[in-house]
Amino acid sequence: MKFKILRACPEVKPIKLVNGEYEIYALEEITIHPDTQNKVKTGIRMEFNENYFAFINYENDSLQTLAGVVDSDYRGEIIVMLYNFGDKPVTIRKNEKCANITFHAIKHKLMVEIF
């Protein structure tokens, strides 16, 4: 499958394939306080085949993604929504990994509506 990564500005760190997942990086430094969520800008946009969707995921000792499905027709900036369920603030520095992206094929099944 081919897909395009569009960088919004030259300082956006290119994504990197690691163990079957693409790593994406924070465009700017951000601190997420305990029991709060925050958006992490990446400065990238994607284009890929309509028979796929992208899944954004990130987990460590304190952080977890809240939303993660990207449809093939979405053309806006990829923004990672992270929640800090730990008891200390977590800072993600500029160009530090903030998520992984995997691509998944959509396999349609015939659905029949029953009344």
C-alpha positions as CSV (number, residue, x, y, z in Angstrom):
1,M,0.0,0.0,0.0
2,K,1.3,3.5,-0.8
3,F,0.5,6.5,1.3
4,K,1.7,10.1,1.4
5,I,2.9,12.0,4.4
6,L,2.7,15.8,4.0
7,R,4.9,17.8,6.3
8,A,3.5,21.2,7.3
9,C,6.9,22.8,7.8
10,P,10.6,21.8,7.4
11,E,11.1,21.2,11.2
12,V,8.6,18.4,11.3
13,K,10.6,15.2,12.0
14,P,10.0,12.5,9.4
15,I,8.1,9.5,10.5
16,K,10.0,6.2,11.0
17,L,9.0,2.6,10.5
18,V,9.8,0.5,13.7
19,N,8.6,-3.0,14.2
20,G,5.7,-2.7,11.7
21,E,4.5,0.6,13.2
22,Y,5.2,4.2,12.1
23,E,6.5,6.4,14.8
24,I,5.3,10.0,14.8
25,Y,6.7,12.9,16.7
26,A,5.6,16.0,18.6
27,L,5.8,19.3,16.7
28,E,6.2,21.2,19.9
29,E,6.8,20.6,23.6
30,I,3.7,20.0,25.7
31,T,3.1,19.1,29.3
32,I,0.1,16.9,30.3
33,H,-0.9,17.1,33.9
34,P,-2.4,14.2,35.9
35,D,-6.0,13.4,35.2
36,T,-6.0,15.6,32.1
37,Q,-5.9,15.3,28.4
38,N,-4.1,17.4,25.8
39,K,-3.6,17.5,22.1
40,V,-0.2,16.9,20.7
41,K,0.4,18.5,17.2
42,T,2.5,16.5,14.8
43,G,2.6,18.8,11.8
44,I,1.8,16.0,9.4
45,R,-1.1,15.1,7.2
46,M,-1.7,11.8,5.4
47,E,-3.3,10.5,2.2
48,F,-3.9,6.8,1.8
49,N,-6.1,4.3,0.0
50,E,-9.8,4.3,0.8
51,N,-9.7,0.6,1.6
52,Y,-7.7,1.3,4.7
53,F,-7.9,3.2,7.9
54,A,-5.1,4.4,10.2
55,F,-5.0,3.6,13.9
56,I,-3.0,5.9,16.2
57,N,-1.9,4.4,19.5
58,Y,0.5,5.3,22.3
59,E,0.9,3.8,25.8
60,N,3.5,4.1,28.5
61,D,3.4,4.1,32.3
62,S,1.3,7.3,32.4
63,L,-0.1,8.2,29.0
64,Q,-2.6,6.6,26.7
65,T,-4.4,7.8,23.5
66,L,-8.0,8.6,23.7
67,A,-9.0,8.7,20.1
68,G,-7.2,7.0,17.3
69,V,-9.0,6.1,14.1
70,V,-8.2,8.1,11.0
71,D,-10.4,7.7,8.0
72,S,-8.9,7.7,4.5
73,D,-10.7,10.9,3.5
74,Y,-9.4,13.0,6.5
75,R,-7.0,15.6,5.2
76,G,-6.3,17.7,8.3
77,E,-3.3,17.6,10.6
78,I,-2.8,14.5,12.6
79,I,-3.3,15.5,16.2
80,V,-2.7,12.9,19.0
81,M,-5.0,13.2,22.0
82,L,-3.2,11.9,25.1
83,Y,-4.6,11.3,28.6
84,N,-2.3,11.3,31.7
85,F,-3.7,8.7,34.1
86,G,-0.6,9.0,36.3
87,D,0.1,11.1,39.3
88,K,2.8,13.3,37.9
89,P,2.9,15.7,34.9
90,V,4.4,14.3,31.8
91,T,6.3,16.4,29.3
92,I,6.7,15.4,25.7
93,R,9.5,17.3,24.1
94,K,9.6,18.6,20.5
95,N,10.6,15.8,18.1
96,E,10.0,13.2,20.8
97,K,7.8,10.2,19.8
98,C,4.2,10.8,20.7
99,A,2.4,7.9,19.0
100,N,2.5,5.0,16.6
101,I,0.4,4.6,13.5
102,T,-0.6,1.3,11.9
103,F,-2.7,0.8,8.8
104,H,-5.5,-1.7,8.6
105,A,-7.5,-3.0,5.6
106,I,-11.2,-2.5,5.7
107,K,-13.0,-5.8,5.0
108,H,-16.6,-5.1,4.2
109,K,-19.3,-7.7,5.1
110,L,-22.7,-7.6,3.6
111,M,-25.1,-6.4,6.2
112,V,-28.8,-7.1,6.2
113,E,-31.2,-5.0,8.2
114,I,-33.8,-7.0,10.0
115,F,-37.0,-5.4,11.4
